[in-house]
Amino acid sequence: MSQPQPIDPRYVNRPPAKPKKRRNWFLRTVGLIVLLFVLMLVAVPLYAWSRIDKIDAMPTGDRPADTPGTTYLMVGSDSRDDLSRAERARLHTGGEAGARTDSIMLMHVPESGPTALVSIPRDSVVDVPGQRNKRKINAAYAIGNGNPALLIQTIEEATGLRIDHYVEIGFGGFASVIDSVGGIEMCLPKAMKDADAHIDLPAGCQELDGVNALGYVRSRKADGQNDFGRVQRQREMVGAVAQEVASPSTFLNPVRFYNVATKGVDALTVDRDMGLVDFGRFALGMRAISGTGGVNLTVPIGDDSYQTRQDGVGVRWDRPKALALFNALKEDNTSSLKSS
């Protein structure tokens, strides 16, 4: 008869294993939070994209051939049509009817190399299709009654570049984006005071809210540089906003992320051919020009006191240097460009 096996003392009176419910609950909670976070990152931009106005912006007829990379025309419109009387008073925009371009920029996102952001002074004197005399370039937008097709055609004929996509933002949208990120820090080398732009800013680094930021980029008299100082400030502001919007503090804060994605879209207009992927590429280009991965410059000027017949004093480009710039963009050779 076999003898019973001895009982291992390690298992005598051993308490039963505790259930892993608490650990499983914790893992499920973390997984749910991560899932909701990912859904927010996807759903909020899709919702914002659905609210953006899309228009038939591109001209018809003969146009420059497609080139490598993607070229966006970025326009800041001074139209007041989307502003209430209270908003016009808060932003100090006045009540003028019609629409003009307060800023004109080309952003070229190359297949490889740095993204280039090029300011076109709005007083640039060019040939506007259908006009007998040379006009300032922003007149093309006004002549087109706010439809950008004539402006795009004018820029394409003046530069030889094909504009792939169009992005326009109005006064209200610009200020709303600034306010949604809690203001933008700008460092002023000297104090700026301009009654027309409604700003009185001290020298030094400071946070600008939407109203002051709008006045800062619109001012033409405060620094004595007319349109040249203004386009430089506009590029600086675009880069600062892009950097702030793309910062981790935006993506990791659901309330801030929602506000940034939705505040300015009601005043944003893009061409109808632009898709969400194209807009995403535009956003990545904006982020690139805010750091070391971008080149910021202005179309070279040869004459800053050219007298036009209809529009007063304008500026003429330094044609050889301007063509060299535009040819570099056409050839997707942004690496040859230097910020100015």
C-alpha positions in Angstrom: 0.0 0.0 0.0 1.5 3.3 -1.1 2.4 5.9 1.4 0.7 9.4 1.2 2.9 12.1 -0.2 4.1 14.7 2.3 2.5 18.1 2.0 4.8 21.0 1.0 4.8 23.4 4.0 4.9 26.4 1.5 1.3 25.7 0.5 -0.1 25.2 4.0 -2.6 27.9 4.9 -1.6 30.0 1.8 -4.3 32.7 1.2 -6.0 32.6 -2.1 -4.7 34.9 -4.9 -6.3 38.3 -5.0 -8.4 39.0 -8.1 -6.9 41.4 -10.6 -10.1 43.5 -10.9 -8.4 46.7 -9.7 -5.6 46.4 -12.2 -7.9 45.5 -15.1 -10.1 48.5 -14.2 -7.1 50.8 -14.3 -5.9 49.5 -17.7 -9.4 49.8 -19.2 -9.7 53.4 -17.9 -6.3 54.4 -19.3 -7.2 52.7 -22.6 -10.6 54.6 -22.8 -8.8 57.9 -22.1 -6.3 57.3 -24.8 -9.1 56.3 -27.2 -11.1 59.4 -26.4 -8.0 61.6 -26.9 -7.3 60.0 -30.3 -10.9 60.5 -31.3 -10.7 64.1 -30.3 -7.6 64.7 -32.4 -9.5 63.3 -35.4 -13.0 64.5 -34.8 -12.3 68.2 -34.0 -10.3 68.9 -37.2 -13.0 67.1 -39.2 -15.7 69.2 -37.6 -13.7 72.4 -38.1 -13.0 71.5 -41.8 -16.7 71.0 -42.4 -17.3 74.7 -41.3 -14.7 76.3 -43.6 -16.1 78.2 -46.6 -15.0 76.8 -50.0 -15.3 78.9 -53.1 -14.5 78.6 -56.8 -11.2 80.6 -56.6 -9.1 79.4 -59.5 -9.0 81.3 -62.8 -9.9 79.7 -66.1 -8.0 79.8 -69.4 -4.3 79.5 -69.9 -2.3 79.1 -66.7 1.3 78.2 -65.8 2.2 74.6 -65.9 2.2 72.5 -62.8 5.5 72.5 -60.9 7.0 70.3 -58.2 5.9 71.0 -54.7 2.8 72.9 -53.7 2.3 76.7 -53.8 -0.4 78.3 -51.6 -1.6 81.9 -51.9 -2.4 83.3 -48.5 -4.5 86.4 -48.3 -5.5 88.5 -45.3 -8.8 90.2 -46.3 -10.0 93.4 -44.8 -13.6 92.6 -45.6 -16.0 93.6 -42.8 -19.0 91.6 -44.2 -18.6 88.8 -41.6 -18.3 91.2 -38.6 -21.1 92.5 -36.5 -21.3 96.2 -35.5 -19.9 95.2 -32.0 -17.1 93.2 -33.6 -16.1 96.1 -35.8 -16.0 98.4 -32.8 -13.9 95.9 -30.8 -11.4 95.3 -33.7 -11.3 99.0 -34.7 -11.9 98.1 -38.4 -14.3 100.9 -39.3 -17.3 100.3 -41.5 -15.9 100.5 -45.0 -17.7 98.5 -47.6 -15.9 96.3 -50.2 -12.9 94.1 -49.8 -9.2 94.6 -50.1 -6.1 92.5 -49.4 -4.3 93.6 -46.2 -1.6 91.0 -46.8 -0.5 88.8 -49.7 1.9 85.9 -49.2 3.0 82.9 -51.2 4.0 79.7 -49.3 5.8 77.1 -51.3 6.0 73.6 -49.7 8.7 71.7 -51.7 9.0 68.0 -52.2 12.3 68.3 -50.2 14.0 71.3 -48.6 12.8 74.2 -46.5 9.4 75.7 -46.9 9.4 79.2 -48.3 7.1 82.1 -47.2 7.3 85.0 -49.6 5.6 88.4 -48.8 4.3 90.3 -51.8 3.8 94.0 -50.9 0.3 95.0 -51.5 1.5 98.2 -53.2 3.4 96.2 -55.8 2.7 97.7 -59.3 1.9 95.0 -61.9 -0.2 94.3 -65.0 -3.7 93.4 -64.0 -5.6 91.5 -66.7 -8.3 93.6 -68.3 -6.9 96.9 -67.0 -5.4 99.5 -69.3 -2.9 100.9 -66.9 -0.6 99.2 -64.4 -2.2 98.9 -61.0 -1.3 98.0 -57.4 -1.6 94.3 -57.0 -4.3 94.5 -54.2 -6.5 96.3 -56.7 -7.0 93.0 -58.5 -8.8 91.6 -55.5 -11.0 94.7 -55.2 -11.8 94.7 -59.0 -12.8 91.1 -58.7 -15.3 92.1 -55.9 -13.6 89.9 -53.4 -13.4 86.8 -55.7 -9.7 85.8 -55.8 -9.7 84.5 -59.4 -8.4 87.8 -60.8 -5.8 88.2 -58.1 -4.6 84.7 -58.7 -4.4 85.3 -62.4 -2.5 88.5 -61.8 0.1 86.8 -59.5 0.5 83.9 -61.9 1.2 86.2 -64.8 3.5 88.4 -62.8 5.5 85.5 -61.3 5.2 82.6 -63.8 4.2 80.4 -60.8 1.1 78.2 -60.7 -1.0 78.8 -57.6 -2.2 75.4 -56.4 -4.4 76.4 -53.5 -5.9 79.6 -51.9 -6.3 80.4 -48.2 -8.0 83.6 -47.0 -8.7 84.8 -43.5 -10.6 87.8 -42.4 -10.2 90.2 -39.5 -12.4 88.4 -37.0 -10.8 85.0 -37.7 -7.3 86.3 -37.2 -8.1 87.9 -33.9 -10.1 84.9 -32.7 -7.1 82.5 -33.4 -4.8 84.8 -31.4 -7.2 84.9 -28.5 -7.8 81.1 -28.6 -4.1 80.5 -27.8 -4.0 83.1 -25.0 -2.2 85.7 -27.0 1.1 85.8 -28.9 4.4 87.1 -27.5 6.1 89.6 -29.7 9.3 91.4 -29.0 9.3 95.1 -30.2 12.6 96.7 -30.7 11.0 100.1 -30.1 7.6 101.4 -29.0 4.8 101.5 -31.6 2.0 104.1 -31.6 -0.4 104.3 -34.5 -3.8 106.0 -34.1 -5.1 104.5 -37.4 -4.2 101.0 -36.3 -5.4 101.7 -32.7 -2.2 100.6 -31.1 0.1 102.1 -28.4 2.6 99.4 -27.6 5.8 99.8 -25.5 9.1 98.5 -26.5 10.2 95.0 -25.4 8.6 91.5 -25.3 4.9 91.4 -24.5 1.8 89.3 -25.0 -0.5 90.7 -27.7 -4.2 89.8 -27.6 -6.3 89.5 -30.8 -7.1 93.2 -31.0 -3.5 94.4 -30.5 -2.1 91.7 -32.7 -4.4 92.8 -35.5 -3.3 96.4 -35.1 0.3 95.3 -35.0 0.3 93.6 -38.3 -1.9 96.3 -40.0 0.1 99.4 -38.9 1.9 101.2 -41.7 3.0 104.3 -39.9 4.4 103.3 -36.5 7.8 102.2 -37.6 8.5 104.6 -40.5 8.9 101.7 -42.9 5.5 101.9 -44.6 4.6 98.6 -46.2 8.0 97.0 -45.8 7.9 97.0 -42.1 4.4 95.7 -42.2 5.1 92.7 -44.3 8.0 91.7 -42.1 5.8 91.9 -39.0 3.1 89.9 -40.8 5.6 87.1 -41.5 6.8 87.2 -37.9 3.3 87.0 -36.6 2.4 84.1 -39.0 5.4 82.2 -37.7 4.6 82.9 -34.1 1.0 81.9 -34.4 1.9 78.7 -36.3 4.4 77.8 -33.5 1.9 78.4 -30.8 -0.9 76.5 -32.5 1.4 73.5 -33.2 2.8 73.4 -29.6 2.2 70.4 -27.3 0.3 72.6 -24.9 -2.4 72.9 -27.7 -2.7 69.2 -28.5 -2.6 68.1 -24.8 -5.3 70.5 -23.7 -8.7 69.4 -25.1 -10.4 72.8 -24.5 -7.5 74.8 -26.0 -7.3 72.3 -29.0 -11.0 72.7 -29.7 -10.9 76.5 -29.4 -7.9 76.7 -31.7 -9.4 74.4 -34.3 -12.8 76.1 -34.4 -12.5 79.8 -33.4 -11.1 81.0 -36.7 -12.8 78.8 -39.2 -15.9 80.9 -39.7 -13.7 83.6 -41.2 -11.6 81.2 -43.2 -12.1 80.6 -46.9 -10.2 78.1 -49.2 -10.5 77.0 -52.8 -13.0 74.3 -53.6 -10.3 72.0 -54.9 -8.5 71.9 -51.6 -9.0 68.6 -49.7 -8.3 67.8 -46.1 -5.0 66.3 -47.0 -4.0 69.5 -48.9 -5.0 71.6 -45.8 -3.0 69.3 -43.6 0.0 69.9 -45.9 -0.6 73.6 -45.6 -0.7 73.3 -41.8 2.6 71.4 -41.8 4.1 74.1 -44.0 3.0 76.8 -41.6 4.6 74.9 -38.8 7.8 74.6 -40.8 8.2 78.3 -41.5 7.8 79.0 -37.7 11.1 77.2 -36.9 14.4 76.5 -38.5 12.8 74.5 -41.4 11.6 77.6 -43.3 12.8 80.6 -45.3 11.1 84.0 -44.9 11.6 86.7 -47.5 10.0 89.6 -49.4 9.9 90.0 -53.2 13.0 92.2 -54.0 12.1 95.9 -54.6 13.8 98.1 -57.1 11.7 101.3 -56.8 9.6 102.2 -53.8 8.2 105.5 -55.1 6.8 104.5 -58.5 3.9 106.8 -59.5 0.8 105.1 -61.0 -2.0 106.8 -62.9 -4.8 105.5 -60.8 -3.5 104.2 -57.4 -1.0 106.7 -56.3 2.6 105.8 -55.3 3.5 102.1 -55.4 6.5 99.9 -55.6 8.2 98.2 -58.5 10.0 94.9 -58.1 13.7 94.4 -58.9 12.8 92.3 -61.9 16.0 90.3 -62.3 16.1 89.4 -58.6 12.4 88.8 -58.4 12.5 86.4 -61.4 15.4 84.5 -59.8 13.3 84.1 -56.7 10.2 82.9 -58.6 12.3 80.5 -60.8 13.8 79.0 -57.7 10.3 78.3 -56.4 9.2 76.9 -59.8 12.2 74.5 -59.8 11.4 73.5 -56.2 14.9 74.8 -55.2 14.1 76.5 -52.0 17.5 75.4 -50.5 19.1 78.2 -52.6 17.0 80.9 -50.9 18.0 82.9 -47.8 15.7 84.7 -45.4 15.6 88.5 -45.8 
